[in-house]
């Protein structure tokens, strides 16, 4: 059970400067394929958690997140009949712990049912609290997980925690296995075709980092969008298995808790106007595309920093990263700063 996303003081942890990671390396893509000992569904979820956590907090955050999800849900997206909103969403099984939902068994105080049932959004909710903990990198992973989740394993033996005197003892049981899973995923994650060409099919160039001054909301939106790399373009789709251009950008910003329009015709009015010189990660860049004009844009992508844009291009293609220079070569209709 998770009581809510409330930051807590961590006794015995050394304070570190800043709650957000500074220019942490991005795992190039989540990858696909089996992971020994996990079902296909568990492996997909583990890869998503690793990609998302590595983007924001590096290897240690990925290990803590996977360890926590293993303990809370066995790496499955669990619905719960005690949460009426959650029962309407796709799930990989049911849990019955109060009104907890999803991979991290988060209760309503953490976010909406849709966020808690989405593997990227729920991982980001978990990371928001983990990365705000002073000294989380220096703490034992299971201790950091306990201070995020606030489970019954407080170090005080009770019947509820099987008389354990170990802080985070429930998470400790999965720590070694979580480390192995993360190592396997990182080792088997390809670069998705990254190379010196102008377009990087379905992936990012090696060494890409989110700029250190990326806003917290934009960090979540960009992380969400990058976690969709390689998924097919599907006209009118907003995920989770496929996206059209505005479906990708709109869903990414909704994962960050910011509601924007569904279509390019709406998104061209969202946020505030900015320029190519003032681009920041998360900004929307609207272009004529194949069926629009400079005055009525038909396409939208999201700037991710480093002169790159993530987009869902067209039927027959996949969500990919392209160079900004090629993306704007046909003209720019508008650039909108969201948050």
N, C-alpha and C positions, 0 to 999 in steps of 0.2 A: 504494500500500500504506500502511496506517495501523498503526503498531506498537502503539498502546494509549493509553488515556486517562490519561496521566501528566502532571501539571503540570510545566512546565519553566521555568527562568529565562530571561528574554528580555533579551539583551544589547542595550543602547542604547534600551530602552523606558523611558519615564518612569513611575514608580509612580503609581497612583491609589488613592484610598481606597475599599476595599470591593470584593468580587468580584461582588456581585449588583447589578443596576440598581435604582435607587431610583424607584419610582412611574413607570415608563416607560409611555408611551401604548400602548394595545392597538389593533392594527389591527382594525377593527370586525368583519370576517369575511374569510375567505380569498377569497371571490368565485368566480366561474366565468367560463368563456369563453376564447377563444383568446388566445395571446400570439404575436406575429409571430415567425416563425422557429423555433417550438417545436411539437412534435407535441402532440396532446391530452393524452397521458400526461405529457409533460414539463411542459406548462403547469399541469396539476393539481398536480404535485409542486412546481413552483416557487411556486405560490400558497400551498401548505401551508407550505413553508419560510419564505416571507416573513411569513406570519401568525404563525408560531411564533417566529421570530427577532425580529420587531418587538415582540412582546409582552414579551420578556425583555430585549432589548438595543437596541431602536430601529433606525433606518435603517441605521446603519453595520454592525450585526450582521447584518442581513438581506442586505446586499451581500456581506459576507464569506462567509456561509453559502451563498448562491446561487452565488457564484464557485467555492467549493470543490466543491459538488455537481456543477457543470458540468464541472469538471476531472476529478473522481474517477469519475463515472458517466454523464456526459452527461445528468444530471437524470433518471436511470432507476433504479428499484429492482432492483438486480442480485442474483440468487442466485449460488451458487458451488458446483460439485460437490465442492470440497475441504472444504466445511463440511457434514457430514451433517445437522445440524439445520436449516440454511438451505435445504437442498434440498426440504424438506417444505412450505415456505411459498410463497405466491403471489409471482411475480416478473414483471418486465418485460424480462427478458433475463438472460444469464449473464455473469459475470466469472470470471477465472481467476487473479487476483493473490493468491497464497497462499490464505488462508481468509477474505478480506475480503468483506463483505456490504453491500448497501444503497446508498443515495444517497451516503453519505460513505465507502464502502469501509472500514468499520470492522472490525477484527479482534476475536477473542473477548475480549480484555482490556477492550474498551469496554462490553460488556454482553451480554445474551442474544441469540441469533439472532433471536428475535421482536422485541426492541427495535431491533436494527440493521436489520431489514427493514421497520420501521414508519416512515413518513415523519415523523410528529410525534415519536415517541420518539427516533429517530436524530438528528433536529435538536437535540433537547434534550441528548442526549449530547455532541454537538459543542459546543453552547453552554455546557455545564457547564465545559468546559476553556477555551473562548475567554474567557468572562467572568471567569475566575480569573487570566488573564494580566495582570500589571501593565502598564498603559499601552497596552492593545490599541486603545483609541479613537484614540490619537495615532500609532500605527504605520501604515505603508502596509498596505492590506488584504491584499496578497499575502504580506507578511512575517508578519502576524498569523496568516494561514491556515497558513503553513509551520510556525510554532511550535506550532500545534494538531495538525496532521497528521503532522509530522516526516517529510516525503517525502524523496526523494533530492536534491531541489533545495536543497541546504544552502549554496550559494555556492562550494563547492569543485568545480571541473570534473572530471567523471568520464565514462566511457562511458555509465553508467546514466542520467545527467541530460543527455545530449547535449552534454557539455562546457560546460554553462552555469555562469557565475560569478555569477548573479543569485539571491539568496535568494528562494525562492518563485517562481522564474521560470515554472514550469508554471502557477501560479495567475494570475500577471500577464497571461498571454495571454487570460484570460477576464474580466479586471477591468472593462473598459469595457462589454462586453456585459452583464455581471451588473448593473451599475449601471442600464443601460437597462431591463432586465427588471424590476428592483425598482420603478423609477419608473413603468413601465407598469402593473404590478399595483396599486400604491398608487393610481394615478390612475383605475383602472377598477374599484376595489373599492367597492361601494355601501355604504350604511349599514344595509342589510338591514332597512329599515323602521323604524329607530330614530325615536322621536318622544316627545311628551309624555305618551302614554297609559300606563296602568299596566302593560300587557304590551307588550314590545318584540319583535315577531315575528322570530324567528330571528336576533336580533342584540343589540348593545349600544348604550347611549346614547352620543352623541359625548362625548369627553373622559374616558371611563372609564379608570381606571388601577388596577393591582394595588397594594394598600397596600404601603408600603415595608417593613413588618415581616413580610411574608408569609414563611413558612418556605420553604427551598429545595425540599423535597419537595412542599409544597402549591402552590408556584409552578408546578412541572411538571404536577401533576395538573389545576390550573385551566386552564393553557395547553392541555393536551390536550383537555379538555372543550370549551373555547371553539373549538378548531379543528374541532369536529364540528358547529358551528351549521348549521342548515338540512338536516341529514341526517334521513331519515324515521324515525319511531318504528316499530320492528318487534318484536313480542312475542318474547322469548327471544333477541334478537340482542345480540351483544357487539362489533359492528363487523366490518369497517371501513366498510361502506356504510350501516348502520343500527343502531339501538340501542333497547333498552327502558330503563326508568328505572334499574334497578340494573345493567344491562349497561354503561351510560354511566359511572356513578360507579365501578364496579368496575374497568373497563378504564382509566379515567383514573388511578386510584391505582396500578394495576399498571404503567402507563407511568412512574410515579415510583419504581418499585421497591418498592412496598408492597402486599403481597397482602392483600385483604379478601374477604369472602364474595361469592358470585355473586348472591344474591337479597336482597330487603328483609328476609326473615325471618332471614337471617344477618347482614346489615349493621347491623341494629338492635343487635347485640351487639359489633360491631367498635369498636376504639379505646376512648375513654373518654367518659363523659357530660359534656356541657356545657350551657350555657343560651343563650337568645336574646341575653342581655346580654353573654355571653362569646364570641359567634360570631367565628370566624376563617376566612379564605379556605380552602377545601378541606373544611370541616366538612360532614357529611352531615345533612340535615334530613329526617326521616321523618314522613309524614303518613298519614291513613287512605286517601286517594285514593278511587277509585271502587268498590273492592272490598275495602277493609279497615276496620279500626276503630282507635280510639285505642290500644287494647291490642294490636292485631295490624296494624301498618301495612302498607298495600299500595302505597305510593309513596315514592320517595326522590329528592332533588335535592341539588345541591352549592352551598353558599354561595360567592360569588366576591368579596365585599366590596361596598361602596357600596350596601348595601341591595338586592342582587340575587342571584338564584338561577338557575343553569343546570339545565335538566331536559329529559328526553325524556318528554313528557306522556302521550300516548295514541295509539291507532291513528288514522290520518288526520292526525296532526299531525307536527311536526318538532322536532328539538332546538332549544331557544330559551332566551332569558333573560327572566325575569319579575321583577317587584318582590316583595321579601320579604313585604310586607304582604299582597298578594293570595295568595301561595303558602301562607301559614300561616293564611289566613282560615277554613279548615275545621277547624283544630285541629292541634296538634303532638303526635306520638306520642313522638318522641325526637330528640335532637341528639347527634351523635357526632363527637368530635374525633379525627382519624386520626393525623396527624403534623405 
